[in-house]
Amino acid sequence: MTIFGKIFLDLSRNGSYSAAARGDIQVLTMGRLKLVAVTKEAKRLGLLEGEGA
């Protein structure tokens, strides 16, 4: 989650986790691991366009 937050949103690690807890970033949770669906978030933010994206 840190890479997504840093590259796309300029968030720190704690900021990324806080955004996920608020529901601002959609995450998949596997045990203690939290993963961001980067493609979905990028589309939601308007960073990806077109059918192939």
mmCIF file of the N, C-alpha and C atoms, coordinates in Angstrom:
data_MODEL
# 
_entry.id   MODEL 
# 
loop_
_atom_site.group_PDB 
_atom_site.id 
_atom_site.type_symbol 
_atom_site.label_atom_id 
_atom_site.label_alt_id 
_atom_site.label_comp_id 
_atom_site.label_asym_id 
_atom_site.label_entity_id 
_atom_site.label_seq_id 
_atom_site.pdbx_PDB_ins_code 
_atom_site.Cartn_x 
_atom_site.Cartn_y 
_atom_site.Cartn_z 
_atom_site.occupancy 
_atom_site.B_iso_or_equiv 
_atom_site.pdbx_formal_charge 
_atom_site.auth_seq_id 
_atom_site.auth_comp_id 
_atom_site.auth_asym_id 
_atom_site.auth_atom_id 
_atom_site.pdbx_PDB_model_num 
ATOM 1   N N  . MET A 1 1  ? 0.819   -1.187  0.000   1.00 0.00 ? 1  MET A N  1 
ATOM 2   C CA . MET A 1 1  ? 0.000   0.000   0.000   1.00 0.00 ? 1  MET A CA 1 
ATOM 3   C C  . MET A 1 1  ? 0.865   1.254   0.000   1.00 0.00 ? 1  MET A C  1 
ATOM 4   N N  . THR A 1 2  ? 2.021   1.186   0.557   1.00 0.00 ? 2  THR A N  1 
ATOM 5   C CA . THR A 1 2  ? 2.887   2.353   0.636   1.00 0.00 ? 2  THR A CA 1 
ATOM 6   C C  . THR A 1 2  ? 3.259   2.877   -0.746  1.00 0.00 ? 2  THR A C  1 
ATOM 7   N N  . ILE A 1 3  ? 3.559   1.985   -1.691  1.00 0.00 ? 3  ILE A N  1 
ATOM 8   C CA . ILE A 1 3  ? 3.952   2.425   -3.032  1.00 0.00 ? 3  ILE A CA 1 
ATOM 9   C C  . ILE A 1 3  ? 2.795   3.137   -3.716  1.00 0.00 ? 3  ILE A C  1 
ATOM 10  N N  . PHE A 1 4  ? 1.581   2.580   -3.645  1.00 0.00 ? 4  PHE A N  1 
ATOM 11  C CA . PHE A 1 4  ? 0.419   3.234   -4.251  1.00 0.00 ? 4  PHE A CA 1 
ATOM 12  C C  . PHE A 1 4  ? 0.210   4.609   -3.633  1.00 0.00 ? 4  PHE A C  1 
ATOM 13  N N  . GLY A 1 5  ? 0.223   4.667   -2.312  1.00 0.00 ? 5  GLY A N  1 
ATOM 14  C CA . GLY A 1 5  ? 0.005   5.940   -1.635  1.00 0.00 ? 5  GLY A CA 1 
ATOM 15  C C  . GLY A 1 5  ? 1.053   6.972   -1.983  1.00 0.00 ? 5  GLY A C  1 
ATOM 16  N N  . LYS A 1 6  ? 2.294   6.559   -2.094  1.00 0.00 ? 6  LYS A N  1 
ATOM 17  C CA . LYS A 1 6  ? 3.376   7.496   -2.382  1.00 0.00 ? 6  LYS A CA 1 
ATOM 18  C C  . LYS A 1 6  ? 3.344   7.972   -3.827  1.00 0.00 ? 6  LYS A C  1 
ATOM 19  N N  . ILE A 1 7  ? 3.166   7.055   -4.768  1.00 0.00 ? 7  ILE A N  1 
ATOM 20  C CA . ILE A 1 7  ? 3.211   7.420   -6.186  1.00 0.00 ? 7  ILE A CA 1 
ATOM 21  C C  . ILE A 1 7  ? 1.966   8.190   -6.613  1.00 0.00 ? 7  ILE A C  1 
ATOM 22  N N  . PHE A 1 8  ? 0.790   7.695   -6.260  1.00 0.00 ? 8  PHE A N  1 
ATOM 23  C CA . PHE A 1 8  ? -0.443  8.290   -6.761  1.00 0.00 ? 8  PHE A CA 1 
ATOM 24  C C  . PHE A 1 8  ? -0.980  9.410   -5.878  1.00 0.00 ? 8  PHE A C  1 
ATOM 25  N N  . LEU A 1 9  ? -0.830  9.285   -4.579  1.00 0.00 ? 9  LEU A N  1 
ATOM 26  C CA . LEU A 1 9  ? -1.477  10.233  -3.677  1.00 0.00 ? 9  LEU A CA 1 
ATOM 27  C C  . LEU A 1 9  ? -0.509  11.027  -2.819  1.00 0.00 ? 9  LEU A C  1 
ATOM 28  N N  . ASP A 1 10 ? 0.777   10.742  -2.899  1.00 0.00 ? 10 ASP A N  1 
ATOM 29  C CA . ASP A 1 10 ? 1.801   11.383  -2.084  1.00 0.00 ? 10 ASP A CA 1 
ATOM 30  C C  . ASP A 1 10 ? 1.481   11.250  -0.592  1.00 0.00 ? 10 ASP A C  1 
ATOM 31  N N  . LEU A 1 11 ? 1.105   10.037  -0.184  1.00 0.00 ? 11 LEU A N  1 
ATOM 32  C CA . LEU A 1 11 ? 0.804   9.750   1.220   1.00 0.00 ? 11 LEU A CA 1 
ATOM 33  C C  . LEU A 1 11 ? 1.952   8.997   1.867   1.00 0.00 ? 11 LEU A C  1 
ATOM 34  N N  . SER A 1 12 ? 2.114   9.216   3.154   1.00 0.00 ? 12 SER A N  1 
ATOM 35  C CA . SER A 1 12 ? 3.070   8.421   3.920   1.00 0.00 ? 12 SER A CA 1 
ATOM 36  C C  . SER A 1 12 ? 2.455   7.052   4.197   1.00 0.00 ? 12 SER A C  1 
ATOM 37  N N  . ARG A 1 13 ? 3.216   6.178   4.805   1.00 0.00 ? 13 ARG A N  1 
ATOM 38  C CA . ARG A 1 13 ? 2.703   4.854   5.151   1.00 0.00 ? 13 ARG A CA 1 
ATOM 39  C C  . ARG A 1 13 ? 1.505   4.978   6.094   1.00 0.00 ? 13 ARG A C  1 
ATOM 40  N N  . ASN A 1 14 ? 1.642   5.785   7.139   1.00 0.00 ? 14 ASN A N  1 
ATOM 41  C CA . ASN A 1 14 ? 0.536   5.966   8.079   1.00 0.00 ? 14 ASN A CA 1 
ATOM 42  C C  . ASN A 1 14 ? -0.664  6.618   7.403   1.00 0.00 ? 14 ASN A C  1 
ATOM 43  N N  . GLY A 1 15 ? -0.408  7.560   6.507   1.00 0.00 ? 15 GLY A N  1 
ATOM 44  C CA . GLY A 1 15 ? -1.490  8.202   5.771   1.00 0.00 ? 15 GLY A CA 1 
ATOM 45  C C  . GLY A 1 15 ? -2.238  7.220   4.889   1.00 0.00 ? 15 GLY A C  1 
ATOM 46  N N  . SER A 1 16 ? -1.507  6.289   4.286   1.00 0.00 ? 16 SER A N  1 
ATOM 47  C CA . SER A 1 16 ? -2.129  5.266   3.447   1.00 0.00 ? 16 SER A CA 1 
ATOM 48  C C  . SER A 1 16 ? -3.027  4.358   4.274   1.00 0.00 ? 16 SER A C  1 
ATOM 49  N N  . TYR A 1 17 ? -2.534  3.925   5.434   1.00 0.00 ? 17 TYR A N  1 
ATOM 50  C CA . TYR A 1 17 ? -3.342  3.068   6.296   1.00 0.00 ? 17 TYR A CA 1 
ATOM 51  C C  . TYR A 1 17 ? -4.563  3.812   6.828   1.00 0.00 ? 17 TYR A C  1 
ATOM 52  N N  . SER A 1 18 ? -4.412  5.082   7.149   1.00 0.00 ? 18 SER A N  1 
ATOM 53  C CA . SER A 1 18 ? -5.551  5.878   7.614   1.00 0.00 ? 18 SER A CA 1 
ATOM 54  C C  . SER A 1 18 ? -6.601  6.022   6.516   1.00 0.00 ? 18 SER A C  1 
ATOM 55  N N  . ALA A 1 19 ? -6.155  6.272   5.283   1.00 0.00 ? 19 ALA A N  1 
ATOM 56  C CA . ALA A 1 19 ? -7.079  6.389   4.153   1.00 0.00 ? 19 ALA A CA 1 
ATOM 57  C C  . ALA A 1 19 ? -7.810  5.072   3.918   1.00 0.00 ? 19 ALA A C  1 
ATOM 58  N N  . ALA A 1 20 ? -7.113  3.960   4.064   1.00 0.00 ? 20 ALA A N  1 
ATOM 59  C CA . ALA A 1 20 ? -7.743  2.650   3.909   1.00 0.00 ? 20 ALA A CA 1 
ATOM 60  C C  . ALA A 1 20 ? -8.763  2.413   5.016   1.00 0.00 ? 20 ALA A C  1 
ATOM 61  N N  . ALA A 1 21 ? -8.438  2.798   6.236   1.00 0.00 ? 21 ALA A N  1 
ATOM 62  C CA . ALA A 1 21 ? -9.359  2.619   7.363   1.00 0.00 ? 21 ALA A CA 1 
ATOM 63  C C  . ALA A 1 21 ? -10.620 3.462   7.180   1.00 0.00 ? 21 ALA A C  1 
ATOM 64  N N  . ARG A 1 22 ? -10.480 4.656   6.591   1.00 0.00 ? 22 ARG A N  1 
ATOM 65  C CA . ARG A 1 22 ? -11.635 5.521   6.331   1.00 0.00 ? 22 ARG A CA 1 
ATOM 66  C C  . ARG A 1 22 ? -12.447 5.047   5.137   1.00 0.00 ? 22 ARG A C  1 
ATOM 67  N N  . GLY A 1 23 ? -11.860 4.192   4.303   1.00 0.00 ? 23 GLY A N  1 
ATOM 68  C CA . GLY A 1 23 ? -12.543 3.729   3.106   1.00 0.00 ? 23 GLY A CA 1 
ATOM 69  C C  . GLY A 1 23 ? -12.242 4.567   1.881   1.00 0.00 ? 23 GLY A C  1 
ATOM 70  N N  . ASP A 1 24 ? -11.285 5.484   1.987   1.00 0.00 ? 24 ASP A N  1 
ATOM 71  C CA . ASP A 1 24 ? -10.916 6.319   0.845   1.00 0.00 ? 24 ASP A CA 1 
ATOM 72  C C  . ASP A 1 24 ? -10.161 5.525   -0.212  1.00 0.00 ? 24 ASP A C  1 
ATOM 73  N N  . ILE A 1 25 ? -9.468  4.477   0.206   1.00 0.00 ? 25 ILE A N  1 
ATOM 74  C CA . ILE A 1 25 ? -8.739  3.588   -0.696  1.00 0.00 ? 25 ILE A CA 1 
ATOM 75  C C  . ILE A 1 25 ? -9.295  2.186   -0.490  1.00 0.00 ? 25 ILE A C  1 
ATOM 76  N N  . GLN A 1 26 ? -9.687  1.527   -1.576  1.00 0.00 ? 26 GLN A N  1 
ATOM 77  C CA . GLN A 1 26 ? -10.180 0.155   -1.467  1.00 0.00 ? 26 GLN A CA 1 
ATOM 78  C C  . GLN A 1 26 ? -9.008  -0.790  -1.291  1.00 0.00 ? 26 GLN A C  1 
ATOM 79  N N  . VAL A 1 27 ? -9.103  -1.656  -0.285  1.00 0.00 ? 27 VAL A N  1 
ATOM 80  C CA . VAL A 1 27 ? -8.031  -2.616  -0.031  1.00 0.00 ? 27 VAL A CA 1 
ATOM 81  C C  . VAL A 1 27 ? -8.592  -4.022  0.064   1.00 0.00 ? 27 VAL A C  1 
ATOM 82  N N  . LEU A 1 28 ? -7.768  -4.973  -0.293  1.00 0.00 ? 28 LEU A N  1 
ATOM 83  C CA . LEU A 1 28 ? -8.055  -6.387  -0.092  1.00 0.00 ? 28 LEU A CA 1 
ATOM 84  C C  . LEU A 1 28 ? -7.233  -6.812  1.112   1.00 0.00 ? 28 LEU A C  1 
ATOM 85  N N  . THR A 1 29 ? -7.863  -7.460  2.088   1.00 0.00 ? 29 THR A N  1 
ATOM 86  C CA . THR A 1 29 ? -7.156  -7.872  3.290   1.00 0.00 ? 29 THR A CA 1 
ATOM 87  C C  . THR A 1 29 ? -6.984  -9.379  3.282   1.00 0.00 ? 29 THR A C  1 
ATOM 88  N N  . MET A 1 30 ? -5.744  -9.812  3.448   1.00 0.00 ? 30 MET A N  1 
ATOM 89  C CA . MET A 1 30 ? -5.407  -11.235 3.536   1.00 0.00 ? 30 MET A CA 1 
ATOM 90  C C  . MET A 1 30 ? -4.635  -11.416 4.833   1.00 0.00 ? 30 MET A C  1 
ATOM 91  N N  . GLY A 1 31 ? -5.337  -11.789 5.887   1.00 0.00 ? 31 GLY A N  1 
ATOM 92  C CA . GLY A 1 31 ? -4.689  -11.862 7.190   1.00 0.00 ? 31 GLY A CA 1 
ATOM 93  C C  . GLY A 1 31 ? -4.311  -10.457 7.626   1.00 0.00 ? 31 GLY A C  1 
ATOM 94  N N  . ARG A 1 32 ? -3.027  -10.241 7.883   1.00 0.00 ? 32 ARG A N  1 
ATOM 95  C CA . ARG A 1 32 ? -2.552  -8.910  8.263   1.00 0.00 ? 32 ARG A CA 1 
ATOM 96  C C  . ARG A 1 32 ? -2.110  -8.085  7.062   1.00 0.00 ? 32 ARG A C  1 
ATOM 97  N N  . LEU A 1 33 ? -2.032  -8.715  5.900   1.00 0.00 ? 33 LEU A N  1 
ATOM 98  C CA . LEU A 1 33 ? -1.578  -8.053  4.686   1.00 0.00 ? 33 LEU A CA 1 
ATOM 99  C C  . LEU A 1 33 ? -2.719  -7.263  4.056   1.00 0.00 ? 33 LEU A C  1 
ATOM 100 N N  . LYS A 1 34 ? -2.447  -6.029  3.670   1.00 0.00 ? 34 LYS A N  1 
ATOM 101 C CA . LYS A 1 34 ? -3.431  -5.199  2.983   1.00 0.00 ? 34 LYS A CA 1 
ATOM 102 C C  . LYS A 1 34 ? -2.893  -4.873  1.593   1.00 0.00 ? 34 LYS A C  1 
ATOM 103 N N  . LEU A 1 35 ? -3.702  -5.151  0.581   1.00 0.00 ? 35 LEU A N  1 
ATOM 104 C CA . LEU A 1 35 ? -3.305  -4.907  -0.807  1.00 0.00 ? 35 LEU A CA 1 
ATOM 105 C C  . LEU A 1 35 ? -4.274  -3.925  -1.451  1.00 0.00 ? 35 LEU A C  1 
ATOM 106 N N  . VAL A 1 36 ? -3.744  -3.024  -2.242  1.00 0.00 ? 36 VAL A N  1 
ATOM 107 C CA . VAL A 1 36 ? -4.567  -2.056  -2.955  1.00 0.00 ? 36 VAL A CA 1 
ATOM 108 C C  . VAL A 1 36 ? -4.800  -2.558  -4.367  1.00 0.00 ? 36 VAL A C  1 
ATOM 109 N N  . ALA A 1 37 ? -6.046  -2.489  -4.823  1.00 0.00 ? 37 ALA A N  1 
ATOM 110 C CA . ALA A 1 37 ? -6.373  -2.795  -6.214  1.00 0.00 ? 37 ALA A CA 1 
ATOM 111 C C  . ALA A 1 37 ? -5.982  -1.551  -7.022  1.00 0.00 ? 37 ALA A C  1 
ATOM 112 N N  . VAL A 1 38 ? -4.733  -1.492  -7.446  1.00 0.00 ? 38 VAL A N  1 
ATOM 113 C CA . VAL A 1 38 ? -4.165  -0.285  -8.046  1.00 0.00 ? 38 VAL A CA 1 
ATOM 114 C C  . VAL A 1 38 ? -4.918  0.131   -9.301  1.00 0.00 ? 38 VAL A C  1 
ATOM 115 N N  . THR A 1 39 ? -5.264  -0.809  -10.155 1.00 0.00 ? 39 THR A N  1 
ATOM 116 C CA . THR A 1 39 ? -5.959  -0.463  -11.394 1.00 0.00 ? 39 THR A CA 1 
ATOM 117 C C  . THR A 1 39 ? -7.304  0.186   -11.104 1.00 0.00 ? 39 THR A C  1 
ATOM 118 N N  . LYS A 1 40 ? -8.063  -0.372  -10.165 1.00 0.00 ? 40 LYS A N  1 
ATOM 119 C CA . LYS A 1 40 ? -9.364  0.213   -9.808  1.00 0.00 ? 40 LYS A CA 1 
ATOM 120 C C  . LYS A 1 40 ? -9.200  1.616   -9.245  1.00 0.00 ? 40 LYS A C  1 
ATOM 121 N N  . GLU A 1 41 ? -8.233  1.808   -8.376  1.00 0.00 ? 41 GLU A N  1 
ATOM 122 C CA . GLU A 1 41 ? -8.015  3.128   -7.787  1.00 0.00 ? 41 GLU A CA 1 
ATOM 123 C C  . GLU A 1 41 ? -7.539  4.126   -8.832  1.00 0.00 ? 41 GLU A C  1 
ATOM 124 N N  . ALA A 1 42 ? -6.669  3.708   -9.730  1.00 0.00 ? 42 ALA A N  1 
ATOM 125 C CA . ALA A 1 42 ? -6.183  4.605   -10.781 1.00 0.00 ? 42 ALA A CA 1 
ATOM 126 C C  . ALA A 1 42 ? -7.329  5.016   -11.701 1.00 0.00 ? 42 ALA A C  1 
ATOM 127 N N  . LYS A 1 43 ? -8.215  4.082   -12.032 1.00 0.00 ? 43 LYS A N  1 
ATOM 128 C CA . LYS A 1 43 ? -9.382  4.413   -12.856 1.00 0.00 ? 43 LYS A CA 1 
ATOM 129 C C  . LYS A 1 43 ? -10.299 5.375   -12.113 1.00 0.00 ? 43 LYS A C  1 
ATOM 130 N N  . ARG A 1 44 ? -10.500 5.122   -10.819 1.00 0.00 ? 44 ARG A N  1 
ATOM 131 C CA . ARG A 1 44 ? -11.371 5.972   -10.009 1.00 0.00 ? 44 ARG A CA 1 
ATOM 132 C C  . ARG A 1 44 ? -10.837 7.403   -9.957  1.00 0.00 ? 44 ARG A C  1 
ATOM 133 N N  . LEU A 1 45 ? -9.522  7.543   -9.944  1.00 0.00 ? 45 LEU A N  1 
ATOM 134 C CA . LEU A 1 45 ? -8.892  8.858   -9.899  1.00 0.00 ? 45 LEU A CA 1 
ATOM 135 C C  . LEU A 1 45 ? -8.754  9.495   -11.280 1.00 0.00 ? 45 LEU A C  1 
ATOM 136 N N  . GLY A 1 46 ? -9.127  8.750   -12.331 1.00 0.00 ? 46 GLY A N  1 
ATOM 137 C CA . GLY A 1 46 ? -9.036  9.275   -13.685 1.00 0.00 ? 46 GLY A CA 1 
ATOM 138 C C  . GLY A 1 46 ? -7.639  9.219   -14.266 1.00 0.00 ? 46 GLY A C  1 
ATOM 139 N N  . LEU A 1 47 ? -6.798  8.347   -13.720 1.00 0.00 ? 47 LEU A N  1 
ATOM 140 C CA . LEU A 1 47 ? -5.426  8.231   -14.210 1.00 0.00 ? 47 LEU A CA 1 
ATOM 141 C C  . LEU A 1 47 ? -5.301  7.245   -15.359 1.00 0.00 ? 47 LEU A C  1 
ATOM 142 N N  . LEU A 1 48 ? -6.300  6.390   -15.549 1.00 0.00 ? 48 LEU A N  1 
ATOM 143 C CA . LEU A 1 48 ? -6.313  5.434   -16.659 1.00 0.00 ? 48 LEU A CA 1 
ATOM 144 C C  . LEU A 1 48 ? -7.544  5.690   -17.506 1.00 0.00 ? 48 LEU A C  1 
ATOM 145 N N  . GLU A 1 49 ? -7.374  5.589   -18.811 1.00 0.00 ? 49 GLU A N  1 
ATOM 146 C CA . GLU A 1 49 ? -8.487  5.784   -19.730 1.00 0.00 ? 49 GLU A CA 1 
ATOM 147 C C  . GLU A 1 49 ? -8.506  4.669   -20.749 1.00 0.00 ? 49 GLU A C  1 
ATOM 148 N N  . GLY A 1 50 ? -9.639  4.494   -21.401 1.00 0.00 ? 50 GLY A N  1 
ATOM 149 C CA . GLY A 1 50 ? -9.760  3.524   -22.484 1.00 0.00 ? 50 GLY A CA 1 
ATOM 150 C C  . GLY A 1 50 ? -10.142 2.145   -22.006 1.00 0.00 ? 50 GLY A C  1 
ATOM 151 N N  . GLU A 1 51 ? -10.510 1.299   -22.976 1.00 0.00 ? 51 GLU A N  1 
ATOM 152 C CA . GLU A 1 51 ? -10.960 -0.053  -22.662 1.00 0.00 ? 51 GLU A CA 1 
ATOM 153 C C  . GLU A 1 51 ? -9.822  -0.962  -22.252 1.00 0.00 ? 51 GLU A C  1 
ATOM 154 N N  . GLY A 1 52 ? -8.643  -0.779  -22.815 1.00 0.00 ? 52 GLY A N  1 
ATOM 155 C CA . GLY A 1 52 ? -7.520  -1.650  -22.519 1.00 0.00 ? 52 GLY A CA 1 
ATOM 156 C C  . GLY A 1 52 ? -6.892  -1.405  -21.157 1.00 0.00 ? 52 GLY A C  1 
ATOM 157 N N  . ALA A 1 53 ? -7.254  -0.340  -20.511 1.00 0.00 ? 53 ALA A N  1 
ATOM 158 C CA . ALA A 1 53 ? -6.650  0.011   -19.218 1.00 0.00 ? 53 ALA A CA 1 
ATOM 159 C C  . ALA A 1 53 ? -7.310  -0.707  -18.083 1.00 0.00 ? 53 ALA A C  1 
# 
